[in-house]
Structures are given as structure tokens and as C-alpha cells.
Amino acid sequence: MTQNFKLFGFWRSIATYRVRIGLSLKGQAFEESSVDLLKGDQFEQSFRQMNAQANVPVMLFGENMLSQSMAILEYLEEVYPEPALLPTDPLERARIRAFSFITIADTHPLTVPRIRKYLADNFNASDEDIGNWAQNWIRLALDAMEQKLSERTTSTTYCFTDQPSFADIALTAQTRAAGVFDLKLDQWPLVSAIEQKCLELDAFSRHTPQKMFAALQN
Ligand SMILES: N[C@@H](CCC(=O)N[C@@H](CS)C(=O)NCC(=O)O)C(=O)O
């Protein structure tokens, strides 16, 4: 089954990047419209009518709208089971989700535009303060990911599997965001090796925030 997927996203948005990777891994074509988060387009009435949370990604297909990158990835996994982005074993699936939520649930929300703006508006935080803030939370996420990867007892091509899983999508989105916030990945060799492996795949490398930004300049 193919569906007409339309994505509302932003070049810098790692939540949108997660969905781009998921759609690409599942072989699903999509069109993307930009919602300029730095200009505040997410607060426009027309966008809020689609997503009351005023954030991206939003995925439209047929009469349907979905938000929240992990919910979208789970939907894609259920509707397009191949290639699988989760293993079959329930415990392994839960572990991969837990690893993914290090960034999706805990770190990424601390670094989004609304938080950065709140820090600037209410605490007089400078651009440098905000950069340090973002780097701090991203470092903690990468430390935890590095530790969890070092605890693996079997050798796999990607984080925990021999084909990409949600964990690899979450990891690569976070490492690409580290680049946006000027963090070098040398301190996290296992994380960095997985990122490199993932970026060998077109589904991961075609729509990175960095490439989406470069495309805007042309
Ligand atoms: N948990 C959500 C996060 C969505 C989110 O906050 N997206 C950011 C961009 S990555 C956004 O649209 N932020 C708008 C803002 O902060 O004003 C998901 O994974 O989809």
C-alpha cells in the first residue's frame, strides 16, 4: 500500500529528520513543506489548527494527521512491517525503545526553539548561554548512549541489530543535532561509529539537517 505522505517539517528539526529516515527506510515517498521554526511559523493559526502543539513534524496522509515522531515511526512500523525497525523479541523491542527515548523523550525536548526562546526571554540568557545549555543536555545523552553501547554483549552492525532500528534513527538524529550545536563527537567513539555506519545509507544521509540547510541555500 502506498499513501500520499505530506510532511510539515523544518531543516533543523531532528524530530522531522527521524520521520524522514523512517519513511525512507520503509521505501515511502513523501513531500515536505517547511515550517520556519526560527521565524515562528509554527504559531500561525493555520498550522495550530493542524497541530495544537505548534511543533513539527506533522504528517498528513489521506484524511489523517499524525504528530510526534515516535508515534509516526510506530505507525509506519505497523503498516509497513518490512524492513523491520524493531526486532521481534518483546524485551529487545523495549530496550531499543528505551535507548531511543534517551534522546526523544529526555534530551531533545530541552533544546527545542521554544525552550531556547524562554531562556532568552525570561532569564536573559545569551546565545552563548543557550549554546552551553544545549551542549550540556546533549553531552549527557551521548554519555548515556556510549555507556549503553559499551555494555552490549553481542556484536551487531548497528546499535543493537544488523539492520537499522529505531535506536539508530534516534542516535543519528541526536548526533546530527550535536553538530548543529558545535559539539564534536570524538569523545563518543561507539556513538560516532554507529553514526558513520548509518550515514552510509541513503535513508540516513539524504535528509540530514545539514543537507536540508545546504539545499535551502541553492
Ligand atoms: N516529541 C516531539 C517533539 C516535537 C518538537 O518539539 N519539534 C520541534 C522541532 S525538532 C519543534 O517543532 N519546536 C517548535 C518550538 O519549539 O517552538 C517529536 O518527537 O515529534
Ligand as a Chemical Component Dictionary entry (heavy atoms), coordinates in Angstrom:
data_LIG
# 
_chem_comp.id                   LIG 
_chem_comp.type                 NON-POLYMER 
_chem_comp.pdbx_formal_charge   0 
_chem_comp.three_letter_code    LIG 
# 
loop_
_chem_comp_atom.comp_id 
_chem_comp_atom.atom_id 
_chem_comp_atom.alt_atom_id 
_chem_comp_atom.type_symbol 
_chem_comp_atom.charge 
_chem_comp_atom.model_Cartn_x 
_chem_comp_atom.model_Cartn_y 
_chem_comp_atom.model_Cartn_z 
_chem_comp_atom.pdbx_ordinal 
LIG N1  N1  N 0 8.424  14.992 20.842 1  
LIG C1  C1  C 0 8.167  15.659 19.596 2  
LIG C2  C2  C 0 8.988  16.921 19.526 3  
LIG C3  C3  C 0 8.459  17.876 18.501 4  
LIG C4  C4  C 0 9.206  19.200 18.579 5  
LIG O1  O1  O 0 9.295  19.816 19.642 6  
LIG N2  N2  N 0 9.727  19.598 17.428 7  
LIG C5  C5  C 0 10.484 20.820 17.395 8  
LIG C6  C6  C 0 11.478 20.804 16.247 9  
LIG S1  S1  S 0 12.623 19.472 16.370 10 
LIG C7  C7  C 0 9.540  21.983 17.193 11 
LIG O2  O2  O 0 8.707  21.952 16.305 12 
LIG N3  N3  N 0 9.677  23.011 18.025 13 
LIG C8  C8  C 0 8.894  24.195 17.910 14 
LIG C9  C9  C 0 9.196  25.126 19.049 15 
LIG O3  O3  O 0 9.973  24.752 19.933 16 
LIG O4  O4  O 0 8.636  26.238 19.051 17 
LIG C10 C10 C 0 8.503  14.721 18.427 18 
LIG O5  O5  O 0 9.348  13.850 18.607 19 
LIG O6  O6  O 0 7.893  14.870 17.355 20 
# 
loop_
_chem_comp_bond.comp_id 
_chem_comp_bond.atom_id_1 
_chem_comp_bond.atom_id_2 
_chem_comp_bond.value_order 
_chem_comp_bond.pdbx_ordinal 
LIG N1  C1  SING 1  
LIG C1  C2  SING 2  
LIG C1  C10 SING 3  
LIG C2  C3  SING 4  
LIG C3  C4  SING 5  
LIG C4  O1  DOUB 6  
LIG C4  N2  SING 7  
LIG N2  C5  SING 8  
LIG C5  C6  SING 9  
LIG C5  C7  SING 10 
LIG C6  S1  SING 11 
LIG C7  O2  DOUB 12 
LIG C7  N3  SING 13 
LIG N3  C8  SING 14 
LIG C8  C9  SING 15 
LIG C9  O3  DOUB 16 
LIG C9  O4  SING 17 
LIG C10 O5  DOUB 18 
LIG C10 O6  SING 19 
# 
